[in-house]
């Protein structure tokens, strides 16, 4: 991504000031370069996630078959719904692993950001699947409240207990793998949304096993046959909540909303702290995928800034932004007499709908 510097040179600034500024910037650049490079690699490297997903996929798929057979033999809706959820877990883990693989494809002239956004599409699909599963469990549970069937509670308890252990192992493994792969920065540690959606599948499955165990104990101890359906409803509520969160966050990224944990006001303040920046407008911050944020903006400077000075300024501002987790920045430098500046308002966020006027936004890039 290129940085665009527009300017109108008139005369030179004070050379001593330039020398001091360049010296300070070079020092900061040497100090921050390796750290910023590591952070950008951390945002795109998914090898740790892929290894975690593959192992979790094998474990979940194996026990899903056991739980499905057990639920059918015992007649437990709690086990059958949990097995159905484990099937969606396996599908979610497989789709998530595929998304990371596809996301590694290089950018080209048709996909200038590469295929990273595909990870968000899969996360959206995972979230929608969670919601669909929850609604199906609700429907079946309502039927069972009125006519609860006979359930082999002992077999249900054994299978649900084993399922709980399996889910604990997988959830711990995924949490450890995700946490070990995460690299935080000043902008805050951010979990990969695609990985989070797969983890929520497994976590809600774990809660399903807990609910099935409690239901089995209640039926064995008190003869409450409706406990099986009630446990299913509780699990469905938890699944619905998890699915809604993933769908909401996925849609926010697809709509190019401001990334969670980043404030436009804070970004503006960070840019205005540089002594050569007088104002900031047309500021846009969005996520290409989880943890990989981009920015474009216009900064107002003195009209007499030279090309070399504007290049140094852009480099300095880019490093300031990397410190808060923004890895791709397109910064347009404008003087007070620049035609774009004269037609723009002082609003931080640009009204794109007003961009239909050729005079107002001629040559204006977002």
N, C-alpha and C positions, 0 to 999 in steps of 0.2 A: 504494500500500500504506500502510495507516495504522499508526501507532505507538500502542500501547495503554498507558496509564499508570494503574495502580491504586494507591491510597494511602489512608491514614487520617490526616487532619490533626489535630493537637492544639494546637500552639502554634508561634510563629514562630521561625525561626533568627535568628542574629545578622545584622543588616542590613549591617554592614561586610563580613562574609565574603561575603554574597551579591553585594554591589556589586563586590568585587574579582573574584569568580568570573565574573560576567556580563561585566565589562570584558575579562578575558582571553579568554573564549569569543568575544566579538564580534570581537576582534582576529584570533583564529584563523579565524573564519568568513569574514571579509573576505579573508584571505590565501589560504584554501583553496577558496573557492567556485568560482571559475572553473576551477581545476585539476580539482576533483572532477567538475564538470559536463562538462569535456572528456573525462575518463576514462569517464564513463557513456555519452556519445555514441559514444566509440570502441568500446565493447562492443557497440553496436547498429548502427552504420553499416557496411554491407557493400558500398557502391558500388564501392570499389576492388577488392574480391574479385570482384565481378560482371564488371567490365571485363576483369580478368585471365582469368577463366574463359571468357568468350566468345571471346576471341582464341585461347586455348589449344585450345578445342573445335574451332574451324575448322581449325587446323593439324593436330591429331591425326586428325580425321576424314578429311581429305584424304589424308594419308600412310597411314592404315590401309588404304584401298582399294588403294594401290600395293603395300603389303607383302603383302596377302592374295593378290593376283594373282601377285606374284613368288614367294611361297612355294608356290603351286599349280604354277607353271611349273617351278620348280627341284626340287620334291619335298622341300624342307627342313622338317622338323618344327619346328626352332628358329624359322624365319621364320613358319610358320603359327601356332605358339603365340604368337609375339610379335604377329602380326596380330590373333589372337583377344584378346590382352590389350589391344591398342590399341582394339579394339572396346569392351571393357569400360571403357577409359579415357574414350572418347567418351561412353558412357552415363553414367559416373560424373560427368564434367564437366557434362553436360547436366542430370542430376538434382540436382547440387550447386547449379547456377545457379538451377534451379527452386525449390529449397529456400530459397535466400536471398530470392527474390521472394515466396514464400508467407510467409516469416518477417517480411516487412515489414507484413503485415496487422495492423491495430490490434486491441488486446484488446477483448473484449466480455463480456457476462454469462455466456456459455457457455464462453469461453476467456479466463479472467481474466489469464493471462500472455501472451495473444496466441498466435502460432503459431511462436514461436522454437524450441520443442522439436522441431518438424518437421525442423530442420536435423540434429539428432542421429539421428532415425530414418533419414534419408538416409545419414548417415555409417555407421550400423550396416549398412544395405543394401550400401553400397560395400565395407565390410570383409568381409561375408559373400560378396560376389561374388568378391573376391580369393581367399578360401579355396576356393571352388568351382572357380575357374580353375586354381589350383595342383593340386588333386586330379585334374582332367581331364588336365593335362599329365603328372602322374605316371603315370597309367594308360596314356597313349599312349606315353610313353617306355619303359615296361617292355616293350611289344610290340616296339619298335624295337631294343631291346638284343639280342633273340634273332634277329631277321631285319632287319638294317639295309638300307634301300633305297639305290639309286643316287641321288646328289644332284649337281645342277649347282653345284659349289662356287664357280665364278667369279661366276655370277649371284647366288648366295647372299651372297657377300662384298660385292658392289657394293650390293645392296639393304640389307643389314644396316648397311653403313657410312653410307649416306644416312639410314637410320632412326636411327642413333646421333646424327647431327648434328641431325636434327629433334627428337629427345627432349632433347638438350642445350639447344637453344634454348627449348623449351617449359618444361623444368624450371627453367632460369635465370629465365625470364620469370615463372613462378609463384612462385618463391622471392623474387624481387625485389618482386613485387606484394604478396605476403603480408608480407614484412619491412617494406616501406614503409608498410603499413597498420596495422602492429602498434603499440600504445601500451602500454608497460610501466608498472608502478607498483611500490610497495614489495613487493607481494605476488608479484612476479615476472612476467616476460613470458610470456604464454600464447598459443599458437597456436590459432586456431579449428579445432576438431576436424573439422568438415565440410571445411574447406579442406585440412587435413592429410591426410584420407583421399583426396581427389582428387590431391594432390601425390604421395602414396605410390604411387598407380596409375601416374603418369607416371614416377616415379623407378625403380620396379621394371621398367617397360617399357624404360627406358634401360639398365638392367643386362641385360635380355634381349637388346638389340642388341649389347652388349659380348660376351655369351656366344656369340651367333651368329657374330660376327666371329672369335672365338678358335677356335670349332669349324670354321669354314670354312678357316682357316689350317692347322689340324692335319690336316684331311682332304686338303688340297692338298699339304702338305709330307710327311706320313707315311702317308697312306692310311688313317687311323683313322676308319672310317665310324661307329663307335660314339660319336665325339666329339659328333655332333649330338644324340643322345639324352642324353648326359651333360650337355651344356650346358643342355638343357631341364630336367633334374632340378635342376641348381643354381639356375636361375631360379625354378623352382617352389618350392624351399625358401625363397628370399628373399621371394617373393610371399606364401607361407603365413605367414611371420613378420610381414610388414607387415599382412596382413589380420587376424591374431589381435590385434595391438596395437590396431587401430582398433575391432574388435568389443569388446575388453575395456574400452577407455575409454568407448565409447558406452554399454555396459551399466552401467558405474559411474555415469554421469550419469543414465541412466533409473532406476536404483535410488536416486537422490538421495544418492549417497555424498558424503563430504567432498571438496571440490575439490582437485585436485592442487596442491601448493604452499601449502596452507592447513592449519595445525595447530590443532585445537580448544584445545590448551593455550596456544598463542600468542594466540589470540583471547580466551581467558579472562584471560590476563595483561594484554592490552591494555585490557580493560574494568575489571579490578580496579585498574589504575593510577589511575583516577579516584578522588579522595579520598572521594566520596560513595557509592561502590559497596562494599558489604560482602561480597557473595557473588554468584555467578552459577550458575544451574542451568537445566535443560531447554534446553540449547544445541543448536541444529540449524543446520548450514551445508550448503547444496546449490547446484548449478548449474542455472539455468533453461536455459541453453545455454552453449556455450564462451565463457568470459570474462565471463559475466553471473551473478554469484553472489548468493545471498540468505541471510538469517540470521533466526532467531527465537530469543529467549531470555527468561528472567526474571532481573531483577537485584534484589537485596535492599538496601534503604536503611533509614534511620532512620524510625520510625513518624510523626514529626512533620513530614515533608516536605510542603510545600504543592504545589498543582497547578502553579503557575507554576515552582516549582523543579524538579519532575519533568519538565516540558516542556523546560526548559533542559538538564537532565541528558540526556534522550533525544537532543536535538539534538547535544550534545557527543559522546555515545557514537557516534552515527551518523557523524559526521565522522571519529572515530578508526577506525571500521570501513572507511570509504571509502578511507582511506590504505593499507589492505592488500588492496584489490581487492574488497570486499563492497559492492555498490551498492544493495541493497534490504535494509533491516533493520526487523524488528518487535520492539520491546523492551517488555516488560511490567514495570513498576516495582511492587515489593511491599515492604511493611513487615514487620517481624518478627512482628507480630500478625495479619497477613493470613491468612485461612482457608486459602488455597492454600499459603502458606509452612509452616503448621503440619502439613499433610498430606504435604508433599514431603520426600524425602530430600535429602542434601547432594550427591548424585551430579551430575556435570556433564551427563551424558547421561541423558535420561529414558527409563524403560522403558515404552514405549507399551502393551505387553501388559498392564501393570498398570492401564491406564486404564479397564478395564471396570468398576471400582468407582466408583459414582456419588459416594460420599463422598470418595474420594481425589482425583478429578480433576473435580469438578463445576465447570463453567465454565472448564475448562483448555483453552486453545487452542494448537494446534501450527501 
